[in-house]
Amino acid sequence: MLIDYAIASINAMMGRIDDIVISVSAVLITLLWIPIALNFFSTDENKKIMARERLKNAAIGTVIFIMAISGILFTVFNYVVTGKV
């Protein structure tokens, strides 16, 4: 009975930690994209050009961040270094 309660508590705690990590990740990605979006929809042509240049870097950064959070990046580097999955 006590072990079942401990396992349930640990599972609930891991679920909360997962929610916190997802929330922080969403905030970081949002902070990355806000300046680009503001410049992209600006009336100033220079700001639009700068936003288009930064768009590629932000997209690549977002993909790398998502891969790092999900563990794909670790798996790829582990495969490259050790040859094992």
Biopython code that builds the backbone (N, CA, C, O; Angstrom):
import numpy as np
from Bio.PDB.StructureBuilder import StructureBuilder

atoms = [
    (1, "MET", "N", (0.816, -1.183, 0.000)),
    (1, "MET", "CA", (0.000, 0.000, 0.000)),
    (1, "MET", "C", (0.867, 1.257, 0.000)),
    (1, "MET", "O", (0.612, 2.193, -0.757)),
    (2, "LEU", "N", (1.892, 1.272, 0.852)),
    (2, "LEU", "CA", (2.773, 2.428, 0.945)),
    (2, "LEU", "C", (3.595, 2.592, -0.331)),
    (2, "LEU", "O", (3.848, 3.711, -0.778)),
    (3, "ILE", "N", (4.008, 1.472, -0.910)),
    (3, "ILE", "CA", (4.788, 1.526, -2.144)),
    (3, "ILE", "C", (3.939, 2.063, -3.287)),
    (3, "ILE", "O", (4.422, 2.852, -4.099)),
    (4, "ASP", "N", (2.681, 1.645, -3.360)),
    (4, "ASP", "CA", (1.787, 2.157, -4.399)),
    (4, "ASP", "C", (1.600, 3.664, -4.265)),
    (4, "ASP", "O", (1.576, 4.385, -5.263)),
    (5, "TYR", "N", (1.470, 4.134, -3.031)),
    (5, "TYR", "CA", (1.319, 5.572, -2.787)),
    (5, "TYR", "C", (2.581, 6.321, -3.205)),
    (5, "TYR", "O", (2.495, 7.395, -3.800)),
    (6, "ALA", "N", (3.751, 5.762, -2.898)),
    (6, "ALA", "CA", (5.015, 6.405, -3.257)),
    (6, "ALA", "C", (5.172, 6.474, -4.771)),
    (6, "ALA", "O", (5.609, 7.493, -5.306)),
    (7, "ILE", "N", (4.818, 5.396, -5.460)),
    (7, "ILE", "CA", (4.915, 5.378, -6.919)),
    (7, "ILE", "C", (3.956, 6.390, -7.529)),
    (7, "ILE", "O", (4.316, 7.098, -8.469)),
    (8, "ALA", "N", (2.742, 6.462, -7.001)),
    (8, "ALA", "CA", (1.769, 7.432, -7.504)),
    (8, "ALA", "C", (2.243, 8.863, -7.262)),
    (8, "ALA", "O", (2.054, 9.734, -8.111)),
    (9, "SER", "N", (2.852, 9.104, -6.115)),
    (9, "SER", "CA", (3.364, 10.446, -5.813)),
    (9, "SER", "C", (4.504, 10.825, -6.752)),
    (9, "SER", "O", (4.570, 11.958, -7.231)),
    (10, "ILE", "N", (5.398, 9.880, -7.013)),
    (10, "ILE", "CA", (6.514, 10.145, -7.921)),
    (10, "ILE", "C", (6.000, 10.394, -9.332)),
    (10, "ILE", "O", (6.495, 11.285, -10.022)),
    (11, "ASN", "N", (5.014, 9.617, -9.768)),
    (11, "ASN", "CA", (4.444, 9.833, -11.096)),
    (11, "ASN", "C", (3.781, 11.203, -11.204)),
    (11, "ASN", "O", (3.913, 11.878, -12.225)),
    (12, "ALA", "N", (3.076, 11.611, -10.166)),
    (12, "ALA", "CA", (2.440, 12.932, -10.170)),
    (12, "ALA", "C", (3.491, 14.039, -10.195)),
    (12, "ALA", "O", (3.326, 15.043, -10.888)),
    (13, "MET", "N", (4.569, 13.853, -9.438)),
    (13, "MET", "CA", (5.632, 14.845, -9.408)),
    (13, "MET", "C", (6.310, 14.953, -10.775)),
    (13, "MET", "O", (6.598, 16.058, -11.234)),
    (14, "MET", "N", (6.562, 13.834, -11.418)),
    (14, "MET", "CA", (7.174, 13.851, -12.745)),
    (14, "MET", "C", (6.252, 14.516, -13.760)),
    (14, "MET", "O", (6.720, 15.213, -14.661)),
    (15, "GLY", "N", (4.954, 14.308, -13.621)),
    (15, "GLY", "CA", (3.999, 14.970, -14.503)),
    (15, "GLY", "C", (4.034, 16.478, -14.337)),
    (15, "GLY", "O", (3.967, 17.217, -15.319)),
    (16, "ARG", "N", (4.140, 16.940, -13.088)),
    (16, "ARG", "CA", (4.228, 18.382, -12.836)),
    (16, "ARG", "C", (5.530, 18.958, -13.385)),
    (16, "ARG", "O", (5.535, 20.047, -13.959)),
    (17, "ILE", "N", (6.625, 18.236, -13.211)),
    (17, "ILE", "CA", (7.911, 18.696, -13.747)),
    (17, "ILE", "C", (7.846, 18.777, -15.264)),
    (17, "ILE", "O", (8.381, 19.712, -15.859)),
    (18, "ASP", "N", (7.203, 17.813, -15.887)),
    (18, "ASP", "CA", (7.029, 17.823, -17.333)),
    (18, "ASP", "C", (6.237, 19.050, -17.771)),
    (18, "ASP", "O", (6.592, 19.700, -18.754)),
    (19, "ASP", "N", (5.173, 19.368, -17.051)),
    (19, "ASP", "CA", (4.373, 20.556, -17.372)),
    (19, "ASP", "C", (5.189, 21.837, -17.227)),
    (19, "ASP", "O", (5.060, 22.752, -18.039)),
    (20, "ILE", "N", (6.021, 21.902, -16.202)),
    (20, "ILE", "CA", (6.856, 23.090, -15.993)),
    (20, "ILE", "C", (7.869, 23.239, -17.119)),
    (20, "ILE", "O", (8.074, 24.343, -17.622)),
    (21, "VAL", "N", (8.501, 22.148, -17.518)),
    (21, "VAL", "CA", (9.490, 22.200, -18.599)),
    (21, "VAL", "C", (8.831, 22.629, -19.901)),
    (21, "VAL", "O", (9.398, 23.432, -20.642)),
    (22, "ILE", "N", (7.656, 22.113, -20.189)),
    (22, "ILE", "CA", (6.942, 22.500, -21.405)),
    (22, "ILE", "C", (6.578, 23.978, -21.363)),
    (22, "ILE", "O", (6.697, 24.671, -22.373)),
    (23, "SER", "N", (6.141, 24.464, -20.220)),
    (23, "SER", "CA", (5.775, 25.881, -20.094)),
    (23, "SER", "C", (6.986, 26.790, -20.280)),
    (23, "SER", "O", (6.905, 27.796, -20.985)),
    (24, "VAL", "N", (8.094, 26.443, -19.659)),
    (24, "VAL", "CA", (9.308, 27.250, -19.801)),
    (24, "VAL", "C", (9.796, 27.220, -21.244)),
    (24, "VAL", "O", (10.248, 28.241, -21.762)),
    (25, "SER", "N", (9.714, 26.080, -21.892)),
    (25, "SER", "CA", (10.119, 25.977, -23.291)),
    (25, "SER", "C", (9.251, 26.854, -24.177)),
    (25, "SER", "O", (9.756, 27.519, -25.082)),
    (26, "ALA", "N", (7.966, 26.859, -23.926)),
    (26, "ALA", "CA", (7.060, 27.700, -24.714)),
    (26, "ALA", "C", (7.380, 29.178, -24.524)),
    (26, "ALA", "O", (7.328, 29.952, -25.479)),
    (27, "VAL", "N", (7.710, 29.570, -23.302)),
    (27, "VAL", "CA", (8.064, 30.970, -23.046)),
    (27, "VAL", "C", (9.357, 31.335, -23.768)),
    (27, "VAL", "O", (9.449, 32.414, -24.354)),
    (28, "LEU", "N", (10.355, 30.457, -23.736)),
    (28, "LEU", "CA", (11.622, 30.737, -24.418)),
    (28, "LEU", "C", (11.437, 30.867, -25.925)),
    (28, "LEU", "O", (11.996, 31.772, -26.545)),
    (29, "ILE", "N", (10.665, 29.976, -26.510)),
    (29, "ILE", "CA", (10.423, 30.048, -27.946)),
    (29, "ILE", "C", (9.634, 31.306, -28.288)),
    (29, "ILE", "O", (9.889, 31.936, -29.314)),
    (30, "THR", "N", (8.686, 31.675, -27.445)),
    (30, "THR", "CA", (7.924, 32.903, -27.669)),
    (30, "THR", "C", (8.830, 34.124, -27.617)),
    (30, "THR", "O", (8.714, 35.021, -28.452)),
    (31, "LEU", "N", (9.732, 34.165, -26.638)),
    (31, "LEU", "CA", (10.661, 35.290, -26.542)),
    (31, "LEU", "C", (11.582, 35.363, -27.754)),
    (31, "LEU", "O", (12.006, 36.453, -28.139)),
    (32, "LEU", "N", (11.893, 34.241, -28.350)),
    (32, "LEU", "CA", (12.715, 34.214, -29.557)),
    (32, "LEU", "C", (11.971, 34.813, -30.745)),
    (32, "LEU", "O", (12.563, 35.532, -31.549)),
    (33, "TRP", "N", (10.676, 34.521, -30.861)),
    (33, "TRP", "CA", (9.920, 34.908, -32.049)),
    (33, "TRP", "C", (9.264, 36.277, -31.965)),
    (33, "TRP", "O", (8.933, 36.842, -33.007)),
    (34, "ILE", "N", (9.058, 36.840, -30.775)),
    (34, "ILE", "CA", (8.353, 38.130, -30.656)),
    (34, "ILE", "C", (9.053, 39.256, -31.417)),
    (34, "ILE", "O", (8.386, 39.954, -32.181)),
    (35, "PRO", "N", (10.357, 39.472, -31.250)),
    (35, "PRO", "CA", (10.977, 40.577, -31.998)),
    (35, "PRO", "C", (10.914, 40.383, -33.508)),
    (35, "PRO", "O", (10.776, 41.353, -34.253)),
    (36, "ILE", "N", (11.012, 39.160, -33.956)),
    (36, "ILE", "CA", (10.952, 38.898, -35.393)),
    (36, "ILE", "C", (9.562, 39.204, -35.925)),
    (36, "ILE", "O", (9.416, 39.806, -36.989)),
    (37, "ALA", "N", (8.545, 38.790, -35.188)),
    (37, "ALA", "CA", (7.172, 39.057, -35.626)),
    (37, "ALA", "C", (6.877, 40.552, -35.631)),
    (37, "ALA", "O", (6.240, 41.053, -36.557)),
    (38, "LEU", "N", (7.330, 41.263, -34.613)),
    (38, "LEU", "CA", (7.091, 42.708, -34.574)),
    (38, "LEU", "C", (7.767, 43.417, -35.743)),
    (38, "LEU", "O", (7.178, 44.313, -36.347)),
    (39, "ASN", "N", (8.985, 43.027, -36.063)),
    (39, "ASN", "CA", (9.681, 43.639, -37.195)),
    (39, "ASN", "C", (9.105, 43.190, -38.529)),
    (39, "ASN", "O", (9.098, 43.958, -39.492)),
    (40, "PHE", "N", (8.623, 41.959, -38.595)),
    (40, "PHE", "CA", (8.093, 41.432, -39.854)),
    (40, "PHE", "C", (6.836, 42.180, -40.283)),
    (40, "PHE", "O", (6.623, 42.403, -41.475)),
    (41, "PHE", "N", (6.006, 42.569, -39.325)),
    (41, "PHE", "CA", (4.765, 43.270, -39.638)),
    (41, "PHE", "C", (4.895, 44.783, -39.482)),
    (41, "PHE", "O", (3.888, 45.485, -39.395)),
    (42, "SER", "N", (6.108, 45.281, -39.447)),
    (42, "SER", "CA", (6.351, 46.712, -39.329)),
    (42, "SER", "C", (6.130, 47.398, -40.676)),
    (42, "SER", "O", (6.146, 46.749, -41.722)),
    (43, "THR", "N", (5.925, 48.705, -40.641)),
    (43, "THR", "CA", (5.771, 49.467, -41.890)),
    (43, "THR", "C", (7.124, 49.902, -42.438)),
    (43, "THR", "O", (7.216, 50.296, -43.600)),
    (44, "ASP", "N", (8.159, 49.839, -41.634)),
    (44, "ASP", "CA", (9.505, 50.216, -42.060)),
    (44, "ASP", "C", (10.121, 49.075, -42.866)),
    (44, "ASP", "O", (10.186, 47.938, -42.399)),
    (45, "GLU", "N", (10.569, 49.386, -44.073)),
    (45, "GLU", "CA", (11.133, 48.351, -44.956)),
    (45, "GLU", "C", (12.435, 47.768, -44.409)),
    (45, "GLU", "O", (12.693, 46.576, -44.577)),
    (46, "ASN", "N", (13.249, 48.582, -43.764)),
    (46, "ASN", "CA", (14.511, 48.076, -43.213)),
    (46, "ASN", "C", (14.261, 47.035, -42.127)),
    (46, "ASN", "O", (14.975, 46.036, -42.040)),
    (47, "LYS", "N", (13.245, 47.273, -41.302)),
    (47, "LYS", "CA", (12.910, 46.298, -40.261)),
    (47, "LYS", "C", (12.390, 45.003, -40.870)),
    (47, "LYS", "O", (12.673, 43.920, -40.358)),
    (48, "LYS", "N", (11.630, 45.107, -41.959)),
    (48, "LYS", "CA", (11.123, 43.899, -42.627)),
    (48, "LYS", "C", (12.271, 43.076, -43.201)),
    (48, "LYS", "O", (12.272, 41.849, -43.109)),
    (49, "ILE", "N", (13.234, 43.752, -43.788)),
    (49, "ILE", "CA", (14.385, 43.043, -44.362)),
    (49, "ILE", "C", (15.186, 42.357, -43.257)),
    (49, "ILE", "O", (15.606, 41.211, -43.412)),
    (50, "MET", "N", (15.395, 43.056, -42.145)),
    (50, "MET", "CA", (16.110, 42.448, -41.017)),
    (50, "MET", "C", (15.342, 41.254, -40.464)),
    (50, "MET", "O", (15.944, 40.250, -40.084)),
    (51, "ALA", "N", (14.020, 41.359, -40.418)),
    (51, "ALA", "CA", (13.208, 40.248, -39.906)),
    (51, "ALA", "C", (13.313, 39.039, -40.820)),
    (51, "ALA", "O", (13.378, 37.907, -40.340)),
    (52, "ARG", "N", (13.331, 39.260, -42.118)),
    (52, "ARG", "CA", (13.470, 38.130, -43.053)),
    (52, "ARG", "C", (14.824, 37.445, -42.897)),
    (52, "ARG", "O", (14.929, 36.225, -43.015)),
    (53, "GLU", "N", (15.857, 38.241, -42.630)),
    (53, "GLU", "CA", (17.188, 37.661, -42.428)),
    (53, "GLU", "C", (17.249, 36.854, -41.129)),
    (53, "GLU", "O", (17.899, 35.810, -41.075)),
    (54, "ARG", "N", (16.577, 37.334, -40.092)),
    (54, "ARG", "CA", (16.599, 36.649, -38.797)),
    (54, "ARG", "C", (15.628, 35.475, -38.746)),
    (54, "ARG", "O", (15.712, 34.638, -37.847)),
    (55, "LEU", "N", (14.709, 35.409, -39.703)),
    (55, "LEU", "CA", (13.692, 34.358, -39.709)),
    (55, "LEU", "C", (14.318, 32.970, -39.814)),
    (55, "LEU", "O", (13.928, 32.050, -39.095)),
    (56, "LYS", "N", (15.286, 32.825, -40.711)),
    (56, "LYS", "CA", (15.939, 31.523, -40.888)),
    (56, "LYS", "C", (16.659, 31.090, -39.612)),
    (56, "LYS", "O", (16.550, 29.938, -39.192)),
    (57, "ASN", "N", (17.390, 32.014, -39.002)),
    (57, "ASN", "CA", (18.112, 31.680, -37.769)),
    (57, "ASN", "C", (17.161, 31.297, -36.646)),
    (57, "ASN", "O", (17.441, 30.375, -35.881)),
    (58, "ALA", "N", (16.038, 31.999, -36.544)),
    (58, "ALA", "CA", (15.065, 31.682, -35.496)),
    (58, "ALA", "C", (14.418, 30.323, -35.744)),
    (58, "ALA", "O", (14.187, 29.565, -34.802)),
    (59, "ALA", "N", (14.125, 30.013, -36.998)),
    (59, "ALA", "CA", (13.518, 28.713, -37.312)),
    (59, "ALA", "C", (14.488, 27.572, -36.997)),
    (59, "ALA", "O", (14.096, 26.557, -36.422)),
    (60, "ILE", "N", (15.747, 27.745, -37.375)),
    (60, "ILE", "CA", (16.751, 26.719, -37.082)),
    (60, "ILE", "C", (16.940, 26.578, -35.572)),
    (60, "ILE", "O", (17.046, 25.463, -35.060)),
    (61, "GLY", "N", (16.981, 27.698, -34.862)),
    (61, "GLY", "CA", (17.112, 27.658, -33.407)),
    (61, "GLY", "C", (15.942, 26.968, -32.736)),
    (61, "GLY", "O", (16.123, 26.238, -31.762)),
    (62, "THR", "N", (14.738, 27.194, -33.253)),
    (62, "THR", "CA", (13.553, 26.545, -32.693)),
    (62, "THR", "C", (13.615, 25.038, -32.897)),
    (62, "THR", "O", (13.311, 24.272, -31.983)),
    (63, "VAL", "N", (14.007, 24.612, -34.088)),
    (63, "VAL", "CA", (14.098, 23.172, -34.368)),
    (63, "VAL", "C", (15.155, 22.519, -33.478)),
    (63, "VAL", "O", (14.923, 21.441, -32.929)),
    (64, "ILE", "N", (16.307, 23.161, -33.332)),
    (64, "ILE", "CA", (17.362, 22.605, -32.480)),
    (64, "ILE", "C", (16.902, 22.544, -31.027)),
    (64, "ILE", "O", (17.178, 21.566, -30.332)),
    (65, "PHE", "N", (16.202, 23.581, -30.562)),
    (65, "PHE", "CA", (15.708, 23.599, -29.184)),
    (65, "PHE", "C", (14.708, 22.481, -28.949)),
    (65, "PHE", "O", (14.771, 21.797, -27.927)),
    (66, "ILE", "N", (13.787, 22.287, -29.881)),
    (66, "ILE", "CA", (12.786, 21.216, -29.742)),
    (66, "ILE", "C", (13.464, 19.850, -29.761)),
    (66, "ILE", "O", (13.095, 18.960, -28.996)),
    (67, "MET", "N", (14.458, 19.686, -30.639)),
    (67, "MET", "CA", (15.181, 18.416, -30.680)),
    (67, "MET", "C", (15.938, 18.172, -29.376)),
    (67, "MET", "O", (15.998, 17.041, -28.896)),
    (68, "ALA", "N", (16.512, 19.222, -28.806)),
    (68, "ALA", "CA", (17.259, 19.068, -27.555)),
    (68, "ALA", "C", (16.327, 18.717, -26.407)),
    (68, "ALA", "O", (16.655, 17.865, -25.581)),
    (69, "ILE", "N", (15.180, 19.359, -26.347)),
    (69, "ILE", "CA", (14.230, 19.075, -25.272)),
    (69, "ILE", "C", (13.680, 17.662, -25.401)),
    (69, "ILE", "O", (13.509, 16.968, -24.398)),
    (70, "SER", "N", (13.403, 17.234, -26.622)),
    (70, "SER", "CA", (12.793, 15.914, -26.798)),
    (70, "SER", "C", (13.810, 14.775, -26.704)),
    (70, "SER", "O", (13.412, 13.613, -26.621)),
    (71, "GLY", "N", (15.084, 15.070, -26.714)),
    (71, "GLY", "CA", (16.094, 14.029, -26.586)),
    (71, "GLY", "C", (16.621, 13.510, -27.910)),
    (71, "GLY", "O", (17.507, 12.656, -27.930)),
    (72, "ILE", "N", (16.096, 14.007, -29.003)),
    (72, "ILE", "CA", (16.561, 13.545, -30.314)),
    (72, "ILE", "C", (18.018, 13.929, -30.523)),
    (72, "ILE", "O", (18.803, 13.139, -31.047)),
    (73, "LEU", "N", (18.379, 15.133, -30.116)),
    (73, "LEU", "CA", (19.749, 15.595, -30.296)),
    (73, "LEU", "C", (20.730, 14.715, -29.526)),
    (73, "LEU", "O", (21.802, 14.393, -30.040)),
    (74, "PHE", "N", (20.383, 14.323, -28.307)),
    (74, "PHE", "CA", (21.232, 13.436, -27.519)),
    (74, "PHE", "C", (21.388, 12.089, -28.214)),
    (74, "PHE", "O", (22.488, 11.536, -28.255)),
    (75, "THR", "N", (20.305, 11.560, -28.757)),
    (75, "THR", "CA", (20.355, 10.268, -29.440)),
    (75, "THR", "C", (21.250, 10.331, -30.672)),
    (75, "THR", "O", (22.031, 9.412, -30.920)),
    (76, "VAL", "N", (21.141, 11.408, -31.444)),
    (76, "VAL", "CA", (21.970, 11.547, -32.647)),
    (76, "VAL", "C", (23.443, 11.644, -32.272)),
    (76, "VAL", "O", (24.273, 10.953, -32.862)),
    (77, "PHE", "N", (23.781, 12.489, -31.300)),
    (77, "PHE", "CA", (25.180, 12.614, -30.893)),
    (77, "PHE", "C", (25.706, 11.319, -30.285)),
    (77, "PHE", "O", (26.863, 10.963, -30.508)),
    (78, "ASN", "N", (24.889, 10.617, -29.532)),
    (78, "ASN", "CA", (25.285, 9.340, -28.957)),
    (78, "ASN", "C", (25.567, 8.330, -30.068)),
    (78, "ASN", "O", (26.519, 7.555, -29.974)),
    (79, "TYR", "N", (24.749, 8.335, -31.113)),
    (79, "TYR", "CA", (24.964, 7.420, -32.235)),
    (79, "TYR", "C", (26.248, 7.770, -32.982)),
    (79, "TYR", "O", (26.995, 6.877, -33.383)),
    (80, "VAL", "N", (26.508, 9.057, -33.170)),
    (80, "VAL", "CA", (27.716, 9.472, -33.883)),
    (80, "VAL", "C", (28.963, 9.092, -33.093)),
    (80, "VAL", "O", (29.942, 8.623, -33.673)),
    (81, "VAL", "N", (28.939, 9.286, -31.789)),
    (81, "VAL", "CA", (30.125, 9.036, -30.969)),
    (81, "VAL", "C", (30.339, 7.547, -30.735)),
    (81, "VAL", "O", (31.454, 7.051, -30.900)),
    (82, "THR", "N", (29.287, 6.826, -30.352)),
    (82, "THR", "CA", (29.456, 5.425, -29.964)),
    (82, "THR", "C", (29.073, 4.432, -31.049)),
    (82, "THR", "O", (29.523, 3.287, -31.017)),
    (83, "GLY", "N", (28.264, 4.838, -31.994)),
    (83, "GLY", "CA", (27.797, 3.917, -33.024)),
    (83, "GLY", "C", (26.626, 3.068, -32.578)),
    (83, "GLY", "O", (26.182, 2.189, -33.316)),
    (84, "LYS", "N", (26.117, 3.318, -31.375)),
    (84, "LYS", "CA", (24.978, 2.571, -30.849)),
    (84, "LYS", "C", (23.793, 3.513, -30.678)),
    (84, "LYS", "O", (23.955, 4.717, -30.480)),
    (85, "VAL", "N", (22.610, 2.939, -30.759)),
    (85, "VAL", "CA", (21.406, 3.752, -30.561)),
    (85, "VAL", "C", (21.046, 3.789, -29.112)),
    (85, "VAL", "O", (20.060, 4.423, -28.737)),
]
sb = StructureBuilder()
sb.init_structure("model")
sb.init_model(0)
sb.init_chain("A")
sb.init_seg("    ")
for serial, (resi, resn, name, xyz) in enumerate(atoms, 1):
    if name == "N":
        sb.init_residue(resn, " ", resi, " ")
    sb.init_atom(name, np.array(xyz, "f"), 0.0, 1.0, " ", f" {name:<3s}", serial, name[0])
structure = sb.get_structure()
